Amino acid sequence: MLTRRGTLALAGGLGAGLLARPAIAQTRTIPGLPGTMVWSVYDVGSTGYVEASAIADAFGRAFGTRVRLQPSGTSIGRILPLKQKRVSHGWLANELYFAMEGIYEYAALDWGPQDFRTLAGRKNSFSVVATKESGITKPADLKGKRMAYAPANSSVNIKVEPILAFAGLTWNDVQLVQVPSYGASLRALIEGRADCAGAAPAAAALRELEASPRGISWVQLDPNNAEGWAAAKRAVPFVEPFQEPIGAGLSEANPAWLMGYRYPMITVPADAPGEEVYALMKALAETFDLYKGVNPIMPRWEMALAGTPPMDAAFHDDAVRYLREVGQWTAEHQSWQDTMLKRHRALQKAWAEFLPDARGRNLSGDDLAAAWGERRAAALAALS
């Protein structure tokens, strides 16, 4: 598994190469593929940065394309340039869902539900990790347990909600142990101050928990529990069953059924040029052999995996066109797409109706978020 030191070295090396290396003679061309692109990505050292770097490098070697990566450690810092079209693509995580729904920092007068589309996204996993001594192995076991909780970590918290919902639980059914950050939540398990916390299996701190006397256990979500998954998807629509063999307490011989989601997702404005979208999809598929060996995660960028729902936003029409042409877009996928497009339109319409009154009442901050939350809930309920 790629270590943090290895990740930083690779990210730095690839990033520097992308900026410094002159464009090489392309060996083939794809009509519509831009000669230069700018991608907004997570910070240097993140897995998302490494993945974008590897794929950008492959594009350069195959097509002579130059890509500049624009890293940012904040959600707004990655999405605002995409909204303003100062970058061509965003490599996003759940901030895409927040922006599409107009929640958290996007519940603001100058934001609201945005209009983006996805092209592809790498399968990732998440669940609630617990100390082995707690006896927690399934969602129902979380009731009454001490859960470490960082109020400001909306990306983690929104993914815990469907796991609770899987067993008919809410935040009110657990004992919240408030901590300042994601890292502190995992430290609380190691120190015995909490029984569980939301986590990604690759988190380095979990190796310490795995080796500690408390041991490590993952909340597993039965892929055959249709009722549980229906409840999880009502909480958030971008989750799916995923068997994870990589991470703390996991291996090929001992995988776990966790909650799947996508990170990073290659994202564009809804009105991005169709020819460019189609060309990038084709380039992503055709250069797979050049980047798949960068680390154990990169094989998940194979189009048969990365070009399927669910995502945090609907696919771009020309991404669907490409996927349909290569035989990877099914009737089930189209049904998901239609549902997501309907959801996007409903929320954008609700915001357009809500905004004049919100401006007239001079709403802001928590008051705006609460008022929009009620309007959003009503709009989504009308879709049921």
C-alpha positions as CSV (number, residue, x, y, z in Angstrom):
1,M,0.0,0.0,0.0
2,L,1.3,3.5,-0.8
3,T,2.7,5.2,2.3
4,R,2.3,8.9,3.0
5,R,6.0,9.4,2.3
6,G,5.6,7.6,-1.0
7,T,2.5,9.6,-1.8
8,L,4.3,12.9,-1.1
9,A,7.3,11.9,-3.2
10,L,5.2,10.8,-6.1
11,A,2.9,13.8,-5.9
12,G,5.8,16.2,-5.8
13,G,7.7,14.4,-8.6
14,L,4.7,14.1,-10.9
15,G,3.5,17.7,-10.2
16,A,6.9,19.2,-10.9
17,G,7.2,17.1,-14.1
18,L,3.9,18.4,-15.3
19,L,4.9,22.0,-14.8
20,A,8.5,21.8,-15.9
21,R,8.6,19.2,-18.7
22,P,8.1,20.6,-22.2
23,A,5.2,19.0,-24.2
24,I,6.5,15.9,-26.0
25,A,5.5,14.9,-29.5
26,Q,2.2,13.2,-29.3
27,T,2.0,9.7,-30.7
28,R,-1.7,10.0,-31.5
29,T,-4.5,12.5,-31.4
30,I,-8.1,12.5,-30.2
31,P,-10.4,15.1,-31.9
32,G,-11.6,17.7,-29.4
33,L,-9.0,16.9,-26.7
34,P,-7.6,20.3,-25.6
35,G,-3.8,20.9,-25.9
36,T,-3.8,22.5,-22.4
37,M,-6.0,22.0,-19.4
38,V,-6.2,23.2,-15.8
39,W,-7.6,20.9,-13.1
40,S,-8.5,22.0,-9.6
41,V,-7.5,19.2,-7.2
42,Y,-6.9,18.4,-3.5
43,D,-3.7,19.5,-1.8
44,V,-0.3,18.1,-2.7
45,G,0.2,14.9,-0.8
46,S,-3.5,13.8,-1.1
47,T,-4.4,10.7,-3.0
48,G,-6.5,12.8,-5.3
49,Y,-3.5,14.9,-6.2
50,V,-1.4,11.8,-6.9
51,E,-4.2,10.3,-9.1
52,A,-4.7,13.5,-11.1
53,S,-0.9,13.8,-11.5
54,A,-0.6,10.3,-12.8
55,I,-3.4,10.7,-15.3
56,A,-2.2,14.1,-16.5
57,D,1.3,12.7,-17.0
58,A,-0.2,9.8,-19.1
59,F,-2.1,12.4,-21.2
60,G,1.2,14.2,-21.8
61,R,3.0,11.1,-22.9
62,A,0.2,9.8,-25.1
63,F,-1.1,13.0,-26.7
64,G,1.3,15.8,-25.8
65,T,-1.4,17.4,-23.7
66,R,-0.2,19.8,-21.0
67,V,-2.1,19.8,-17.7
68,R,-1.6,22.3,-14.8
69,L,-2.9,21.1,-11.5
70,Q,-4.3,23.8,-9.2
71,P,-4.3,22.4,-5.6
72,S,-6.5,23.7,-2.8
73,G,-7.2,22.5,0.7
74,T,-10.7,23.9,0.8
75,S,-14.0,22.9,-0.8
76,I,-14.7,26.5,-2.1
77,G,-11.1,26.7,-3.4
78,R,-11.7,23.7,-5.7
79,I,-15.2,24.5,-6.8
80,L,-15.2,28.3,-7.3
81,P,-12.6,28.1,-10.1
82,L,-14.8,25.5,-11.8
83,K,-17.9,27.6,-11.4
84,Q,-16.1,30.6,-12.8
85,K,-14.6,28.4,-15.6
86,R,-11.0,29.4,-14.6
87,V,-10.3,25.6,-14.6
88,S,-11.6,23.1,-17.1
89,H,-12.1,20.2,-14.6
90,G,-12.5,19.7,-10.9
91,W,-11.3,16.5,-9.2
92,L,-13.8,16.6,-6.4
93,A,-15.1,14.6,-3.4
94,N,-18.4,15.1,-1.5
95,E,-18.1,18.9,-1.8
96,L,-19.7,18.2,-5.2
97,Y,-22.8,16.8,-3.5
98,F,-22.9,19.8,-1.1
99,A,-22.7,22.2,-4.0
100,M,-25.4,20.4,-6.0
101,E,-27.7,20.4,-3.0
102,G,-26.9,23.9,-1.8
103,I,-26.0,22.7,1.7
104,Y,-23.3,23.6,4.3
105,E,-21.1,26.4,2.9
106,Y,-23.2,26.4,-0.3
107,A,-26.3,27.5,1.6
108,A,-25.5,31.1,0.9
109,L,-27.1,33.8,-1.2
110,D,-24.3,33.7,-3.8
111,W,-24.3,29.9,-4.1
112,G,-27.3,27.6,-3.7
113,P,-27.6,24.4,-5.8
114,Q,-25.0,24.4,-8.6
115,D,-25.1,22.9,-12.1
116,F,-22.2,20.5,-12.6
117,R,-21.8,17.1,-14.2
118,T,-19.5,14.2,-13.7
119,L,-17.4,12.3,-16.2
120,A,-15.9,9.5,-14.1
121,G,-15.0,8.8,-10.5
122,R,-12.8,6.3,-8.7
123,K,-14.5,3.9,-6.4
124,N,-13.6,4.5,-2.7
125,S,-14.9,3.2,0.6
126,F,-16.0,4.5,4.0
127,S,-17.6,3.1,7.1
128,V,-17.6,3.5,10.8
129,V,-14.5,2.0,12.3
130,A,-14.6,0.7,15.9
131,T,-12.3,-0.7,18.5
132,K,-12.5,-4.5,18.4
133,E,-13.1,-4.5,22.2
134,S,-16.4,-2.5,21.6
135,G,-18.0,-5.5,19.9
136,I,-19.3,-3.3,17.1
137,T,-19.5,-5.1,13.7
138,K,-22.8,-3.9,12.1
139,P,-24.9,-0.7,12.0
140,A,-27.3,-1.9,14.7
141,D,-24.5,-2.3,17.1
142,L,-23.9,1.5,17.1
143,K,-26.9,2.2,19.2
144,G,-25.8,3.7,22.5
145,K,-22.1,3.6,21.7
146,R,-19.6,6.5,22.1
147,M,-19.0,8.0,18.6
148,A,-16.3,10.5,18.0
149,Y,-17.7,13.5,16.2
150,A,-16.1,16.6,14.6
151,P,-18.9,19.1,14.0
152,A,-17.0,20.9,11.3
153,N,-16.1,17.8,9.3
154,S,-19.2,17.8,7.1
155,S,-17.6,15.4,4.5
156,V,-17.2,12.6,7.2
157,N,-20.5,13.4,9.0
158,I,-22.7,13.2,5.9
159,K,-21.3,9.7,5.2
160,V,-22.0,8.5,8.7
161,E,-25.7,9.3,8.3
162,P,-26.5,6.6,5.8
163,I,-24.7,4.0,7.9
164,L,-26.9,5.0,10.9
165,A,-29.9,5.0,8.6
166,F,-29.0,1.5,7.4
167,A,-30.2,0.3,10.9
168,G,-32.9,2.9,11.4
169,L,-30.7,5.0,13.6
170,T,-29.9,8.7,13.8
171,W,-27.3,10.8,15.6
172,N,-29.7,10.8,18.6
173,D,-29.1,7.1,19.0
174,V,-25.4,7.4,19.7
175,Q,-23.4,9.2,22.4
176,L,-21.5,11.9,20.6
177,V,-17.9,12.6,21.8
178,Q,-17.1,15.9,20.3
179,V,-13.6,16.4,19.0
180,P,-12.0,19.2,16.9
181,S,-10.9,17.2,13.8
182,Y,-10.9,14.0,11.8
183,G,-7.5,13.0,13.1
184,A,-8.7,13.7,16.7
185,S,-11.7,11.4,16.2
186,L,-9.4,8.5,15.3
187,R,-7.1,9.4,18.2
188,A,-10.1,9.2,20.6
189,L,-10.5,5.5,19.6
190,I,-6.8,4.7,20.2
191,E,-7.0,6.5,23.6
192,G,-10.2,4.7,24.6
193,R,-12.3,7.9,24.8
194,A,-14.7,6.7,22.1
195,D,-15.8,3.4,20.7
196,C,-16.2,4.3,17.0
197,A,-15.8,7.0,14.4
198,G,-16.5,7.5,10.7
199,A,-13.3,6.8,8.7
200,A,-11.7,5.9,5.4
201,P,-9.7,2.6,5.6
202,A,-6.6,4.2,4.2
203,A,-6.2,6.7,7.2
204,A,-2.7,6.2,8.5
205,A,-3.8,6.6,12.2
206,L,-5.9,3.4,11.8
207,R,-2.7,1.3,11.5
208,E,-1.9,2.4,15.1
209,L,-5.4,1.3,16.2
210,E,-5.0,-2.0,14.4
211,A,-1.8,-2.6,16.3
212,S,-3.1,-1.5,19.7
213,P,-4.5,-3.7,22.4
214,R,-8.0,-2.3,21.6
215,G,-7.9,-3.7,18.1
216,I,-9.8,-2.7,15.0
217,S,-13.2,-3.6,13.7
218,W,-15.3,-2.3,10.7
219,V,-19.0,-1.8,10.6
220,Q,-20.0,-4.0,7.7
221,L,-23.1,-3.4,5.5
222,D,-24.6,-6.5,4.1
223,P,-24.9,-6.1,0.4
224,N,-28.0,-8.3,0.3
225,N,-29.9,-6.2,2.8
226,A,-32.1,-4.4,0.4
227,E,-34.1,-2.5,3.1
228,G,-30.9,-1.3,4.7
229,W,-29.5,0.0,1.5
230,A,-32.7,1.7,0.5
231,A,-32.7,3.6,3.8
232,A,-29.0,4.5,3.3
233,K,-29.7,5.9,-0.2
234,R,-32.6,7.9,1.1
235,A,-30.1,9.6,3.4
236,V,-27.7,10.3,0.6
237,P,-28.1,9.1,-3.0
238,F,-24.4,8.5,-3.9
239,V,-23.7,5.4,-1.8
240,E,-23.4,1.7,-2.9
241,P,-22.1,-1.6,-1.5
242,F,-18.4,-2.0,-1.9
243,Q,-16.1,-4.8,-0.8
244,E,-12.8,-3.2,0.3
245,P,-9.6,-5.2,0.5
246,I,-7.2,-2.3,1.1
247,G,-6.7,-0.5,4.4
248,A,-6.2,-1.0,8.1
249,G,-7.6,-4.3,9.3
250,L,-8.3,-5.4,5.7
251,S,-6.6,-7.5,3.1
252,E,-7.3,-9.5,0.0
253,A,-7.9,-12.5,2.3
254,N,-9.9,-10.5,4.7
255,P,-12.0,-7.8,2.9
256,A,-15.0,-6.1,4.3
257,W,-18.3,-4.9,2.9
258,L,-18.2,-1.2,3.4
259,M,-20.1,1.8,2.0
260,G,-18.8,2.7,-1.5
261,Y,-18.7,6.3,-2.8
262,R,-16.6,8.1,-5.3
263,Y,-13.4,10.1,-4.8
264,P,-12.1,11.8,-6.8
265,M,-14.8,12.6,-9.4
266,I,-13.8,14.4,-12.6
267,T,-16.4,17.2,-12.8
268,V,-17.3,19.9,-15.3
269,P,-20.0,22.6,-15.6
270,A,-23.2,21.2,-17.1
271,D,-22.6,23.3,-20.2
272,A,-19.1,22.1,-20.8
273,P,-18.4,21.5,-24.6
274,G,-19.6,18.0,-25.6
275,E,-16.7,17.3,-27.9
276,E,-14.2,18.0,-25.1
277,V,-16.1,15.8,-22.6
278,Y,-16.2,13.0,-25.1
279,A,-12.5,13.3,-25.9
280,L,-11.5,13.3,-22.3
281,M,-13.5,10.1,-21.6
282,K,-11.8,8.5,-24.6
283,A,-8.3,9.7,-23.4
284,L,-9.0,8.4,-19.9
285,A,-9.8,5.0,-21.2
286,E,-7.0,4.8,-23.8
287,T,-4.2,5.8,-21.4
288,F,-5.3,3.4,-18.6
289,D,-2.3,1.1,-19.2
290,L,0.0,4.1,-18.7
291,Y,-1.2,5.0,-15.2
292,K,-2.8,1.9,-13.7
293,G,0.4,0.7,-12.0
294,V,1.1,4.0,-10.1
295,N,-0.3,2.6,-6.9
296,P,-2.8,-0.1,-5.8
297,I,-5.8,2.3,-6.1
298,M,-5.2,3.3,-9.8
299,P,-6.8,0.1,-11.3
300,R,-10.1,1.5,-10.1
301,W,-9.9,4.1,-12.8
302,E,-10.7,1.4,-15.4
303,M,-13.7,2.8,-17.2
304,A,-15.9,-0.3,-16.4
305,L,-15.6,0.8,-12.8
306,A,-15.1,4.5,-12.9
307,G,-17.8,5.2,-15.6
308,T,-20.8,3.9,-13.7
309,P,-23.3,5.4,-11.2
310,P,-23.8,6.4,-8.5
311,M,-22.0,9.7,-8.3
312,D,-22.6,12.9,-6.4
313,A,-24.0,14.5,-9.6
314,A,-25.5,13.2,-12.8
315,F,-23.2,12.4,-15.7
316,H,-22.6,14.9,-18.6
317,D,-24.6,14.0,-21.6
318,D,-21.5,13.4,-23.7
319,A,-19.9,11.2,-21.1
320,V,-23.0,9.1,-21.3
321,R,-22.7,9.1,-25.1
322,Y,-19.2,7.7,-24.8
323,L,-20.2,5.1,-22.3
324,R,-23.1,4.0,-24.4
325,E,-20.9,3.7,-27.5
326,V,-18.5,1.4,-25.6
327,G,-21.3,-0.7,-24.2
328,Q,-20.9,0.3,-20.6
329,W,-24.2,2.3,-20.1
330,T,-27.2,0.2,-19.1
331,A,-30.9,0.8,-18.7
332,E,-30.3,0.8,-14.9
333,H,-27.7,3.4,-15.3
334,Q,-30.0,5.6,-17.4
335,S,-32.7,5.2,-14.7
336,W,-30.3,6.5,-12.1
337,Q,-29.3,9.4,-14.4
338,D,-32.9,10.4,-15.0
339,T,-33.6,10.4,-11.3
340,M,-30.6,12.5,-10.5
341,L,-31.4,15.0,-13.3
342,K,-34.9,15.3,-11.9
343,R,-33.4,15.9,-8.4
344,H,-31.0,18.6,-9.7
345,R,-33.8,20.4,-11.6
346,A,-36.1,20.3,-8.6
347,L,-33.6,21.8,-6.3
348,Q,-32.5,24.5,-8.7
349,K,-36.2,25.5,-9.2
350,A,-36.8,25.5,-5.5
351,W,-33.8,27.8,-4.9
352,A,-34.8,30.2,-7.7
353,E,-38.2,30.5,-5.9
354,F,-36.6,30.7,-2.5
355,L,-33.9,33.3,-3.2
356,P,-36.0,36.5,-3.7
357,D,-37.7,36.0,-0.3
358,A,-34.4,35.2,1.3
359,R,-32.9,38.4,0.0
360,G,-35.9,40.4,1.0
361,R,-35.7,39.1,4.5
362,N,-31.9,39.6,4.5
363,L,-31.3,36.0,5.6
364,S,-27.8,34.8,6.2
365,G,-25.8,32.3,8.1
366,D,-27.7,29.8,10.2
367,D,-31.1,31.5,9.5
368,L,-30.6,31.1,5.8
369,A,-29.4,27.5,6.1
370,A,-32.4,26.6,8.2
371,A,-35.0,28.3,5.9
372,W,-33.4,26.7,2.8
373,G,-33.2,23.4,4.6
374,E,-37.0,23.4,5.0
375,R,-37.6,24.4,1.4
376,R,-35.1,21.8,0.2
377,A,-36.7,19.0,2.2
378,A,-40.1,20.0,0.8
379,A,-38.8,19.9,-2.8
380,L,-37.2,16.5,-2.3
381,A,-40.3,15.1,-0.6
382,A,-42.3,16.2,-3.6
383,L,-40.1,13.9,-5.8
384,S,-41.0,10.8,-3.8
